Amino acid sequence: MSHFAIYAVAAGAEIGGCFAFWAWLRLGQPAYWLVLGIALLVIFALLLTRISSDFAGRAYAAYGGIYIVASLLWMWGMEGNRPDRWDLVGMAVCLAGAAIILLGPREA
């Protein structure tokens, strides 16, 4: 599986897991939503370990850009609030940063 695919699935798991806690605490959903949230957050953490990077911090930093994109897509798809132009500009900047971190040449 490619880095991008791992990051995309990890972002879905993280956002879904966090949303499950949000739904329980802020939207009054039943406590079993917490079980779903915990399971998704465990999946998220396991997926990030699949990124081939010598340093966890670099994998997490690159993931940050993907997380921002996924969060805005969640806002649009699940919450019905379409990203505005500033969201889109910020998303592009974050993706560029993530790509530089993940794909930039490294000194041996």
N, C-alpha and C positions, 0 to 999 in steps of 0.2 A: 504494500500500500504506500502511496506517495506521501511525502511530508504534508502536502496541502490537504489530502484526504484525511490523514490522521488529525490534523489540526481542525478541520471542518467538523468531523464527528465529535472530537473532544469538546469543541465549542458548543455544539448542540447538547451534549451531555451536561456540561457545566451550566449553561443557561437554563436548561430544563430542570436540573437539580436545584439551582437557586430559586427558580420560579416556584417550584413545589413548596419551598419554605415560605416564600412570599404569599402564595395562595393560602397556606395554612394560617399564617400569622395575620395577614392583612385582609384576606378575602373570606376568612371564616371557613375554609375547607376542612374536612375531617383530618384527624391526626395521622391516618394512614398515608396521607400525602408526604409525610416526613420520611416514611420508608422508601417511597419512590425517589425522593430527593437525595437521600443518603446513597441509594444504589447508583443513581446517575452520577453523583459526585465521585464515587469510587471508580466508576468506569472512566470518567474524565481523567482522574489521576493516573490510572493504569495506561491510558492511551498516550499521555505525555511522555511516559517512560519509553515509548516505542520510537521516539524521534532520535535519529542518529546524530548526536551531538556530544562532543567531549565534555561539555559543561551544561548542567541543568539550567543555569541562569540564562544562557544564550537561547536554549530551547524555549524557555518561558517568555523571554523578551520578544522573540519572533512570534510566538503564539498571541501576544498582546494585540497585534494588528488584526489577526484573524478573529479574535474575540470581539473586537470593536465592530467589525463588519457583521458578524453573526448577531450581535446585540441589536444593531440597527435593523437587520432583517427580521429579527424576532419582534421588535417594536412594530414593524410594518405588518408582518404576516399574522401575528398572534394578538396584537393589541390594536390594530387598525389605525395606527398613526404613521403616516407616510413620512420618511426622512425628507428634510428640506435640503436646500442647496448647500448649506453649511455642514450638515451631516455628511453629505456626499463628498465635499471637499476634504473634510477631516478624515473620512474613511479612506480616500485615495492617498492622503499623506501617510496614514498609519500603515496601509498595505505596502507602500514604497519603503517605509522604514523596516517593516518585517522582512521584506525581500532582501534588503541590503544586509540585515543581520544574519539571515539564514543562508543566503547564497553568496555573500561577499567572499573574495579570495582571502585565505588565511595564510599567514607566514608559518612555515614548518618549524 
